[in-house]
Amino acid sequence: MSKKILLCEARKAELDTNSLRKTIRRMPSHRLTVLLPPKLKKFVDDLVSKRRYGTENDIICSALRQWQVRNREIHKDFSAIRRNLKHRTPQVREAARKQFQARILEMAARASPKRRPQYDENEFIRKLLKRKDKHEALSWLTDAPARVDRGIGEMDNLLSVAYVRHLYKLGVSELVVVEIAKNKNLESTDSLVATLPKDPKKRRAIFTSEGQRTIKMGYDATEDHGQSHLFIWFD
């Protein structure tokens, strides 16, 4: 292939790329602020620094598109099975029912409850309580400086305050936030430590409430074995 043809092909590819970029810029978009925990932020920075993605925005968009495709595939499978169950003969309906059950079992096996890694719980909590960024949860949420938004997990400030007050109402003696992530005007934490009461009824209410929340996240509930503190976290 001659040098002239190669130059023409390169020029054409450059024009196609520029055209694509202009098209993307014209597409409607919305600004969204995402607050990431330190480990995920480092993961995103590494991907950009290694040139696997152009920007942080590209990574978030790619992850959302993959989730969207996977969600559509699952919905498509289930819709097809449901149509078979509704409109086919009894024999086909029975086969579709078994296929549906097999699909459910397959998904359940992939998403089985994850167990927390084993660790010395008392030592772990002692280290958290020695951190310099430790603050009483309610005062930290309500006494934020002007233009600073504080929250727990993915909850906004109002929901976070309601969550903390709920735990105090159940009987938590003290609740502190630790491992606070800061990003300009946003501050958030996924980690809290609750000082537990001695009253059995209050302890039961606290462990039941937190157990239900952690099970919804896909993890095992923490059992009450007489500990003085409870590590509360958001995935």
C-alpha positions in Angstrom: 0.0 0.0 0.0 1.4 3.4 -1.0 2.3 6.1 1.4 -0.4 8.4 -0.1 -3.1 5.8 0.5 -1.9 5.3 4.1 -2.1 9.0 4.7 -5.6 9.2 3.3 -6.8 6.3 5.5 -5.2 8.0 8.6 -6.9 11.3 7.8 -10.2 9.5 7.3 -9.9 7.8 10.7 -9.0 11.1 12.4 -12.1 12.8 10.8 -14.3 9.9 12.0 -12.9 10.2 15.5 -13.5 13.9 15.6 -17.0 13.5 14.3 -17.7 10.9 17.0 -16.4 13.3 19.7 -18.6 16.1 18.4 -21.6 13.8 18.4 -20.9 12.8 22.0 -20.6 16.5 23.0 -24.0 17.3 21.5 -25.7 14.4 23.4 -27.7 15.6 26.4 -25.9 14.9 29.7 -26.4 15.6 33.3 -23.7 16.3 36.0 -23.6 13.8 38.8 -21.3 14.0 41.8 -20.1 10.5 42.9 -18.5 10.1 46.3 -16.2 7.1 46.3 -14.5 5.4 49.3 -10.6 5.6 49.2 -10.1 2.1 47.8 -12.4 2.6 44.9 -11.0 6.1 44.2 -7.5 4.6 44.0 -8.8 1.9 41.7 -10.3 4.5 39.4 -7.1 6.6 39.5 -5.0 3.6 38.5 -7.2 2.8 35.5 -6.8 6.4 34.3 -3.1 6.6 34.9 -2.5 3.3 33.1 -4.5 4.7 30.1 -7.1 2.0 30.2 -9.7 4.7 30.3 -9.4 8.4 29.3 -11.2 9.9 32.3 -13.0 9.0 35.5 -16.3 9.8 33.7 -15.5 7.1 31.1 -15.1 4.5 33.9 -18.4 5.3 35.6 -20.2 5.3 32.3 -18.7 2.0 31.2 -19.6 0.3 34.6 -23.2 1.6 34.3 -23.5 0.4 30.7 -22.3 -3.1 31.7 -24.8 -3.3 34.5 -27.5 -2.1 32.2 -26.7 -4.8 29.6 -26.6 -7.5 32.3 -29.9 -6.3 33.8 -31.6 -6.4 30.4 -30.3 -10.0 29.7 -31.7 -11.2 33.0 -35.0 -9.5 32.4 -35.2 -10.9 28.9 -34.6 -14.5 30.2 -37.2 -14.2 32.9 -39.8 -12.6 30.5 -39.4 -15.5 28.0 -39.8 -18.0 30.8 -42.9 -16.3 32.1 -44.5 -16.2 28.6 -43.9 -20.0 28.3 -45.6 -20.5 31.7 -48.6 -18.5 30.7 -49.4 -19.5 27.1 -47.9 -23.0 26.5 -49.2 -26.5 27.0 -48.9 -28.1 30.5 -45.8 -30.1 29.4 -44.0 -27.0 28.1 -45.2 -25.0 31.2 -43.6 -27.7 33.5 -40.3 -27.6 31.5 -40.3 -23.8 31.7 -41.0 -23.9 35.4 -38.0 -26.2 35.9 -35.9 -23.9 33.7 -37.0 -20.9 35.8 -36.1 -22.7 39.1 -32.7 -23.6 37.7 -32.0 -20.0 36.7 -33.0 -18.8 40.1 -30.7 -21.4 41.8 -27.9 -20.4 39.5 -28.3 -16.7 40.4 -28.6 -17.5 44.1 -25.4 -19.5 44.1 -23.6 -16.6 42.5 -25.0 -14.1 45.0 -24.8 -16.3 48.1 -24.3 -14.3 51.4 -20.7 -13.2 51.7 -19.0 -13.8 55.0 -16.9 -11.0 56.5 -13.2 -11.9 56.8 -12.2 -13.2 60.2 -10.4 -10.7 62.4 -9.8 -9.8 66.0 -13.0 -7.8 66.5 -11.9 -6.1 69.8 -8.5 -5.1 68.4 -10.1 -3.8 65.2 -12.6 -1.6 67.1 -9.9 -0.3 69.4 -7.9 0.9 66.4 -11.0 2.6 65.0 -11.7 4.4 68.2 -8.1 5.7 68.3 -8.5 7.4 64.9 -8.2 11.2 64.8 -11.2 11.5 62.5 -13.5 10.0 65.1 -16.7 12.1 65.8 -20.0 11.6 67.6 -22.3 10.8 64.7 -25.2 13.1 65.4 -23.1 16.2 66.1 -20.9 15.5 63.1 -24.0 15.3 60.8 -25.8 18.4 62.2 -22.9 20.7 62.9 -21.3 20.7 59.4 -19.7 23.9 58.2 -21.5 26.0 55.7 -21.8 24.5 52.2 -20.5 21.1 53.4 -22.8 18.1 52.9 -22.3 15.2 55.2 -23.8 11.7 55.0 -23.5 8.0 55.9 -23.2 5.5 53.1 -25.3 6.6 50.1 -27.8 8.4 52.3 -28.2 12.2 52.2 -27.8 14.3 55.4 -31.5 14.1 56.4 -31.7 10.3 56.0 -28.4 9.9 57.8 -29.6 12.0 60.8 -32.8 9.9 60.9 -30.8 6.7 60.9 -28.6 7.8 63.7 -31.6 8.9 65.8 -33.2 5.6 65.1 -30.2 3.7 66.6 -30.1 6.0 69.7 -33.9 5.4 70.1 -33.2 1.6 70.0 -30.8 2.0 72.9 -27.3 2.7 71.5 -25.3 4.4 74.2 -23.0 6.3 71.8 -22.5 6.2 68.1 -19.3 7.5 66.4 -18.3 7.9 62.8 -14.8 7.0 61.6 -12.8 6.7 58.3 -14.4 9.9 56.9 -13.8 10.4 53.1 -13.7 14.1 52.0 -14.1 15.4 48.5 -14.5 19.2 48.2 -17.8 20.0 49.8 -18.8 16.4 50.4 -17.9 14.3 53.4 -19.1 10.7 53.9 -18.3 7.6 55.9 -19.2 3.9 55.6 -18.0 3.0 59.1 -19.5 3.6 62.5 -18.9 2.2 65.9 -21.8 1.8 68.4 -21.3 1.5 72.1 -23.8 -1.1 73.2 -26.1 -1.0 76.3 -26.2 -3.9 78.8 -30.0 -4.2 78.8 -30.8 -7.5 76.9 -34.0 -6.1 75.4 -32.3 -3.0 73.9 -29.4 -5.2 72.6 -31.8 -7.5 70.9 -33.6 -4.6 69.2 -30.2 -3.2 68.0 -28.9 -6.5 66.7 -32.2 -7.3 65.0 -32.3 -3.9 63.2 -28.7 -4.0 62.1 -29.0 -7.7 61.2 -31.9 -7.0 58.8 -29.9 -4.2 57.1 -26.7 -6.3 56.6 -28.6 -9.2 55.2 -30.2 -6.9 52.6 -26.7 -6.0 51.6 -25.9 -9.7 51.1 -23.8 -10.3 54.2 -24.3 -12.4 57.4 -25.8 -10.6 60.4 -23.5 -10.0 63.4 -24.4 -12.1 66.4 -24.6 -10.8 70.0 -21.9 -12.5 72.0 -21.7 -10.0 74.8 -19.4 -7.5 73.1 -19.3 -3.9 74.3 -19.2 -2.4 70.8 -20.7 -3.1 67.4 -19.0 -2.2 64.1 -21.6 -0.8 61.7 -20.7 -0.5 58.1 -22.2 0.2 54.7 -21.2 -1.6 51.5 
